[in-house]
């Protein structure tokens, strides 16, 4: 396991989650969840904030969990969230191009966590 990779993914995810919880447009606009004038509906903002807090919490867990089973579990949770995002956004976003981009981004972040889990540390270390 490469703990450093997992921690970087965790910090990035936590920061993004907090940012989206404050400014839901950061996720709504690239996802196409805005009206013709580029405005995010209040109901969409409400719906995106729990998703953002999920990312903030799972990212924080990944950043702070002690190495070993706790860090592995945090990584599995993050991977499940990313793959779930890929599946759900890939099936439901309103525009084909945006669906493809959302899938690519979600799978990409999940893949970073998988690489962190699979990467070996140096000679007998479990954190590289």
Secondary structure, 3 states (H helix, E strand, C coil): CCHHHHHHHHHHHHHHHHHHHHCCHHHHHHHCCCCCCCCCCHHHHHHHHHHHHHHHHHHHHHHHCCCCHHHHHHHHHHHHHHHHHHHHHHHHCCCHHHHHHHHHHHHHHHHHHHHHHHCCCCCCCCCC
